[in-house]
Amino acid sequence: PMRTRFDHFGEEAHTDHEAQLVADGKITQQELNNRRLLRRLMTDNGMLTIRTEWWHFEAMRGAQAKRQLRIIE
């Protein structure tokens, strides 16, 4: 369990103050542990995170993608 569904955009999905979310009873310690495990596994393998969505991972930032990749139509 992570407390929210993967497409939840509310405060409970933010990663920048998860300890406070636990203290406020908005997520459990186990949910925080699960999120940290997922983040560690993903970032250890080169993925990037964003602070407002525990479930969001990217291979590269948008600006880098625009520079390096081309649109295939």
TIMI-2910 file (N, C-alpha, C, CB; in pm, 1 decimal, decimal comma, always signed):
<rs>
+----------+----------+----------+----------+----------+----------+----------+----------+----------+----------+----------+----------+------+
!      n_x !      n_y !      n_z !     ca_x !     ca_y !     ca_z !      c_x !      c_y !      c_z !     cb_x !     cb_y !     cb_z ! resn !
+----------+----------+----------+----------+----------+----------+----------+----------+----------+----------+----------+----------+------+
!    +82,4 !   -120,6 !     +0,0 !     +0,0 !     +0,0 !     +0,0 !    +86,7 !   +126,9 !     +0,0 !    -93,7 !     -0,1 !   +121,8 !  Pro !
!    +38,9 !   +226,8 !    -74,4 !   +108,0 !   +355,4 !    -84,3 !    +19,3 !   +471,3 !    -37,8 !   +153,7 !   +379,4 !   -228,2 !  Met !
!    -99,9 !   +443,5 !     +4,4 !   -204,2 !   +533,9 !    +54,0 !   -290,0 !   +591,0 !    -57,4 !   -141,9 !   +646,8 !   +132,0 !  Arg !
!   -229,9 !   +630,7 !   -168,2 !   -310,6 !   +687,3 !   -276,1 !   -296,2 !   +601,1 !   -400,7 !   -268,9 !   +833,6 !   -305,9 !  Thr !
!   -390,7 !   +614,8 !   -490,5 !   -378,9 !   +551,5 !   -621,0 !   -267,6 !   +621,8 !   -697,4 !   -514,1 !   +556,9 !   -699,8 !  Arg !
!   -220,4 !   +560,1 !   -803,5 !   -106,3 !   +616,7 !   -875,4 !   -137,0 !   +749,3 !   -943,7 !    -57,8 !   +518,9 !   -977,5 !  Phe !
!   -260,6 !   +781,4 !   -971,0 !   -292,9 !   +906,4 !  -1037,8 !   -351,3 !  +1011,2 !   -943,4 !   -389,1 !   +880,3 !  -1149,7 !  Asp !
!   -328,0 !   +997,9 !   -815,2 !   -378,4 !  +1094,0 !   -716,6 !   -285,5 !  +1214,9 !   -713,3 !   -389,6 !  +1028,9 !   -574,6 !  His !
!   -342,7 !  +1335,9 !   -721,4 !   -261,9 !  +1457,1 !   -726,4 !   -269,9 !  +1539,6 !   -598,4 !   -304,6 !  +1541,5 !   -842,9 !  Phe !
!   -331,0 !  +1487,2 !   -494,0 !   -343,9 !  +1561,2 !   -369,1 !   -217,0 !  +1559,9 !   -285,6 !   -456,9 !  +1505,2 !   -288,7 !  Gly !
!   -225,7 !  +1628,1 !   -172,8 !   -112,1 !  +1642,7 !    -80,9 !    -52,7 !  +1508,1 !    -40,4 !   -155,1 !  +1718,8 !    +43,7 !  Glu !
!   -135,9 !  +1406,1 !    -25,2 !    -87,7 !  +1275,5 !    +19,3 !     +8,0 !  +1211,2 !    -80,8 !   -204,9 !  +1183,1 !    +43,9 !  Glu !
!    +10,1 !  +1258,6 !   -204,4 !    +99,4 !  +1203,4 !   -306,2 !   +236,5 !  +1271,3 !   -306,9 !    +35,5 !  +1216,4 !   -443,1 !  Ala !
!   +250,9 !  +1383,0 !   -235,9 !   +377,4 !  +1457,3 !   -237,2 !   +485,6 !  +1379,9 !   -164,0 !   +359,6 !  +1596,1 !   -173,8 !  His !
!   +608,4 !  +1396,0 !   -210,4 !   +721,5 !  +1326,6 !   -148,7 !   +809,5 !  +1418,5 !    -65,3 !   +804,8 !  +1260,9 !   -255,0 !  Thr !
!   +788,8 !  +1548,8 !    -74,1 !   +879,8 !  +1641,5 !     -8,2 !   +850,0 !  +1664,0 !   +140,2 !   +875,9 !  +1772,2 !    -79,0 !  Asp !
!   +740,3 !  +1609,8 !   +190,1 !   +711,6 !  +1622,5 !   +333,7 !   +639,2 !  +1497,4 !   +386,2 !   +625,8 !  +1749,0 !   +360,6 !  His !
!   +689,7 !  +1382,5 !   +343,6 !   +625,1 !  +1256,9 !   +382,4 !   +632,1 !  +1230,2 !   +532,5 !   +688,5 !  +1141,9 !   +308,2 !  Glu !
!   +739,2 !  +1269,0 !   +597,0 !   +747,2 !  +1247,8 !   +742,2 !   +635,4 !  +1323,5 !   +812,6 !   +885,0 !  +1292,8 !   +796,9 !  Ala !
!   +603,8 !  +1442,1 !   +764,9 !   +493,6 !  +1518,5 !   +822,9 !   +359,2 !  +1452,2 !   +792,6 !   +494,8 !  +1662,7 !   +769,7 !  Gln !
!   +346,1 !  +1393,1 !   +675,5 !   +223,4 !  +1320,6 !   +642,3 !   +202,2 !  +1204,3 !   +738,9 !   +228,4 !  +1269,1 !   +496,9 !  Leu !
!   +310,8 !  +1136,8 !   +775,4 !   +301,9 !  +1028,6 !   +874,8 !   +261,9 !  +1087,0 !  +1009,8 !   +437,3 !   +951,9 !   +886,5 !  Val !
!   +327,9 !  +1194,3 !  +1051,0 !   +298,7 !  +1257,2 !  +1180,5 !   +153,5 !  +1303,5 !  +1188,8 !   +392,6 !  +1376,0 !  +1204,2 !  Ala !
!    +99,9 !  +1349,0 !  +1076,5 !    -39,3 !  +1396,5 !  +1072,5 !   -140,5 !  +1284,1 !  +1051,9 !    -55,2 !  +1498,6 !   +962,3 !  Asp !
!    -91,1 !  +1161,4 !  +1036,4 !   -181,0 !  +1047,2 !  +1016,2 !   -239,9 !  +1038,2 !   +876,0 !   -292,3 !  +1053,7 !  +1115,0 !  Gly !
!   -179,2 !  +1108,5 !   +780,6 !   -230,8 !  +1106,8 !   +643,7 !   -177,4 !   +989,3 !   +562,9 !   -196,1 !  +1236,1 !   +573,8 !  Lys !
!    -58,6 !   +938,7 !   +601,6 !     -7,2 !   +812,5 !   +548,9 !    +53,2 !   +737,1 !   +667,4 !    +99,6 !   +835,5 !   +433,2 !  Ile !
!    +66,7 !   +606,8 !   +654,2 !   +125,5 !   +526,9 !   +762,0 !   +275,8 !   +514,2 !   +741,9 !    +60,3 !   +387,0 !   +768,5 !  Thr !
!   +344,3 !   +471,3 !   +846,6 !   +488,4 !   +448,3 !   +835,5 !   +516,2 !   +339,0 !   +733,0 !   +548,4 !   +409,9 !   +972,7 !  Gln !
!   +433,0 !   +235,8 !   +728,2 !   +452,5 !   +129,0 !   +629,1 !   +436,8 !   +182,0 !   +486,6 !   +352,9 !    +14,6 !   +653,5 !  Gln !
!   +341,5 !   +269,9 !   +465,4 !   +323,1 !   +329,8 !   +332,3 !   +444,8 !   +414,4 !   +295,3 !   +194,3 !   +416,5 !   +328,4 !  Glu !
!   +499,0 !   +488,8 !   +391,0 !   +620,6 !   +565,8 !   +367,1 !   +736,9 !   +472,7 !   +334,4 !   +654,4 !   +652,9 !   +489,3 !  Leu !
!   +751,2 !   +365,5 !   +409,1 !   +857,9 !   +268,6 !   +381,7 !   +844,3 !   +211,3 !   +240,5 !   +855,4 !   +154,6 !   +485,7 !  Asn !
!   +721,7 !   +180,0 !   +200,0 !   +697,8 !   +126,3 !    +65,3 !   +735,8 !   +227,9 !    -41,4 !   +550,5 !    +85,5 !    +48,7 !  Asn !
!   +699,7 !   +352,0 !    -21,0 !   +734,1 !   +458,0 !   -116,5 !   +885,2 !   +473,8 !   -126,9 !   +669,6 !   +591,7 !    -74,9 !  Arg !
!   +952,0 !   +473,6 !    -12,9 !  +1097,8 !   +487,9 !    -13,5 !  +1164,6 !   +371,8 !    -86,1 !  +1151,0 !   +497,3 !   +129,7 !  Arg !
!  +1114,4 !   +252,7 !    -64,6 !  +1168,7 !   +135,8 !   -133,7 !  +1150,8 !   +149,9 !   -284,7 !  +1100,7 !     +6,8 !    -83,7 !  Leu !
!  +1031,1 !   +185,6 !   -328,4 !  +1006,3 !   +204,7 !   -471,6 !  +1098,6 !   +312,2 !   -528,3 !   +859,0 !   +242,6 !   -496,5 !  Leu !
!  +1109,9 !   +426,3 !   -459,5 !  +1197,0 !   +534,2 !   -507,1 !  +1341,7 !   +489,8 !   -517,2 !  +1186,9 !   +654,6 !   -415,1 !  Arg !
!  +1388,9 !   +417,9 !   -415,9 !  +1527,9 !   +372,8 !   -417,5 !  +1552,4 !   +278,9 !   -534,6 !  +1563,7 !   +303,2 !   -285,4 !  Arg !
!  +1462,3 !   +183,7 !   -555,5 !  +1479,5 !    +89,7 !   -666,4 !  +1477,5 !   +160,7 !   -801,0 !  +1370,6 !    -16,8 !   -662,7 !  Leu !
!  +1387,5 !   +255,3 !   -816,6 !  +1376,6 !   +326,1 !   -944,0 !  +1494,9 !   +420,3 !   -967,1 !  +1246,1 !   +404,8 !   -949,0 !  Met !
!  +1531,2 !   +499,1 !   -866,6 !  +1641,9 !   +593,5 !   -884,7 !  +1776,4 !   +522,1 !   -894,8 !  +1645,1 !   +693,5 !   -769,4 !  Thr !
!  +1792,6 !   +410,4 !   -824,4 !  +1916,3 !   +332,5 !   -838,3 !  +1932,7 !   +279,5 !   -980,2 !  +1917,6 !   +216,1 !   -738,7 !  Asp !
!  +1824,0 !   +274,9 !  -1054,7 !  +1828,5 !   +227,1 !  -1192,2 !  +1809,1 !   +339,6 !  -1293,8 !  +1723,0 !   +121,1 !  -1212,9 !  Asn !
!  +1838,1 !   +462,6 !  -1250,9 !  +1847,2 !   +574,7 !  -1342,2 !  +1722,1 !   +658,1 !  -1362,1 !  +1888,7 !   +525,6 !  -1469,4 !  Gly !
!  +1613,8 !   +624,5 !  -1296,5 !  +1491,3 !   +701,8 !  -1314,0 !  +1494,7 !   +826,8 !  -1225,9 !  +1367,3 !   +615,6 !  -1280,8 !  Met !
!  +1420,6 !   +928,6 !  -1269,0 !  +1410,5 !  +1055,0 !  -1196,1 !  +1271,8 !  +1067,1 !  -1133,8 !  +1438,9 !  +1175,6 !  -1289,9 !  Leu !
!  +1262,2 !  +1143,2 !  -1026,3 !  +1134,5 !  +1162,1 !   -957,0 !  +1090,3 !  +1307,4 !   -966,6 !  +1145,7 !  +1119,2 !   -809,1 !  Thr !
!   +965,0 !  +1330,9 !   -928,0 !   +918,5 !  +1467,3 !   -908,2 !   +858,1 !  +1474,0 !   -768,1 !   +814,2 !  +1510,1 !  -1018,8 !  Ile !
!   +859,6 !  +1590,6 !   -706,0 !   +823,9 !  +1601,2 !   -564,3 !   +675,3 !  +1589,6 !   -535,3 !   +872,6 !  +1730,1 !   -511,1 !  Arg !
!   +589,5 !  +1606,1 !   -635,5 !   +446,1 !  +1609,5 !   -609,1 !   +373,6 !  +1478,4 !   -638,2 !   +384,2 !  +1717,8 !   -689,4 !  Thr !
!   +446,3 !  +1376,6 !   -686,4 !   +381,0 !  +1250,2 !   -720,4 !   +472,1 !  +1132,9 !   -685,7 !   +343,5 !  +1246,7 !   -870,3 !  Glu !
!   +442,7 !  +1060,0 !   -579,3 !   +527,1 !   +948,0 !   -538,7 !   +536,3 !   +842,6 !   -649,0 !   +473,1 !   +885,0 !   -410,1 !  Trp !
!   +437,4 !   +838,7 !   -736,0 !   +426,0 !   +734,3 !   -837,6 !   +483,5 !   +774,0 !   -972,4 !   +283,1 !   +696,6 !   -854,8 !  Trp !
!   +536,7 !   +895,8 !   -986,2 !   +581,9 !   +947,8 !  -1115,2 !   +732,7 !   +931,8 !  -1129,3 !   +542,4 !  +1095,5 !  -1130,9 !  His !
!   +774,9 !   +860,8 !  -1232,2 !   +916,9 !   +843,0 !  -1262,5 !   +938,7 !   +874,2 !  -1409,9 !   +965,0 !   +697,9 !  -1228,0 !  Phe !
!  +1054,3 !   +933,3 !  -1439,2 !  +1087,0 !   +971,2 !  -1576,2 !  +1226,9 !   +921,9 !  -1610,6 !  +1076,8 !  +1124,5 !  -1595,1 !  Glu !
!  +1247,0 !   +889,3 !  -1737,0 !  +1380,0 !   +850,4 !  -1783,5 !  +1469,0 !   +973,2 !  -1801,1 !  +1370,1 !   +772,5 !  -1915,7 !  Ala !
!  +1408,3 !  +1088,4 !  -1835,0 !  +1480,5 !  +1214,2 !  -1847,6 !  +1381,3 !  +1328,4 !  -1835,6 !  +1558,0 !  +1221,7 !  -1982,2 !  Met !
!  +1431,5 !  +1446,4 !  -1807,4 !  +1346,8 !  +1564,3 !  -1797,6 !  +1300,0 !  +1605,9 !  -1936,7 !  +1421,9 !  +1680,0 !  -1728,5 !  Arg !
!  +1189,8 !  +1678,4 !  -1940,8 !  +1131,2 !  +1721,0 !  -2067,2 !  +1226,2 !  +1800,4 !  -2155,0 !  +1010,0 !  +1802,2 !  -2040,8 !  Gly !
!  +1301,3 !  +1892,5 !  -2096,1 !  +1394,4 !  +1974,7 !  -2173,7 !  +1501,6 !  +1887,7 !  -2239,3 !  +1460,1 !  +2081,3 !  -2083,8 !  Ala !
!  +1550,6 !  +1789,5 !  -2167,5 !  +1651,0 !  +1699,4 !  -2222,5 !  +1590,2 !  +1615,6 !  -2335,2 !  +1708,5 !  +1608,1 !  -2112,0 !  Gln !
!  +1469,4 !  +1568,1 !  -2316,4 !  +1402,8 !  +1489,6 !  -2420,3 !  +1385,3 !  +1571,2 !  -2548,0 !  +1266,6 !  +1439,9 !  -2370,5 !  Ala !
!  +1347,7 !  +1698,2 !  -2534,1 !  +1331,8 !  +1784,7 !  -2652,0 !  +1462,6 !  +1802,7 !  -2726,7 !  +1277,3 !  +1920,9 !  -2610,9 !  Lys !
!  +1573,1 !  +1810,4 !  -2652,5 !  +1704,8 !  +1827,1 !  -2715,0 !  +1753,9 !  +1699,1 !  -2783,2 !  +1806,3 !  +1871,3 !  -2610,6 !  Arg !
!  +1726,0 !  +1585,4 !  -2721,7 !  +1787,9 !  +1462,0 !  -2766,8 !  +1700,1 !  +1371,5 !  -2853,6 !  +1831,9 !  +1386,5 !  -2649,8 !  Gln !
!  +1570,0 !  +1387,5 !  -2845,7 !  +1480,8 !  +1295,4 !  -2914,9 !  +1400,8 !  +1367,3 !  -3021,2 !  +1387,3 !  +1227,2 !  -2816,5 !  Leu !
!  +1355,5 !  +1294,1 !  -3119,2 !  +1270,2 !  +1353,1 !  -3221,1 !  +1136,3 !  +1282,8 !  -3219,9 !  +1335,4 !  +1344,7 !  -3360,7 !  Arg !
!  +1034,2 !  +1353,0 !  -3258,9 !   +898,8 !  +1298,2 !  -3264,5 !   +887,6 !  +1209,2 !  -3387,9 !   +791,3 !  +1412,2 !  -3267,5 !  Ile !
!   +833,7 !  +1091,8 !  -3369,7 !   +809,8 !   +998,4 !  -3479,7 !   +661,4 !  +1002,6 !  -3510,7 !   +856,8 !   +852,5 !  -3444,0 !  Ile !
!   +629,5 !  +1035,0 !  -3632,8 !   +488,7 !  +1043,7 !  -3671,9 !   +449,9 !   +932,4 !  -3765,9 !   +459,8 !  +1177,1 !  -3736,6 !  Glu !
+----------+----------+----------+----------+----------+----------+----------+----------+----------+----------+----------+----------+------+
</rs>
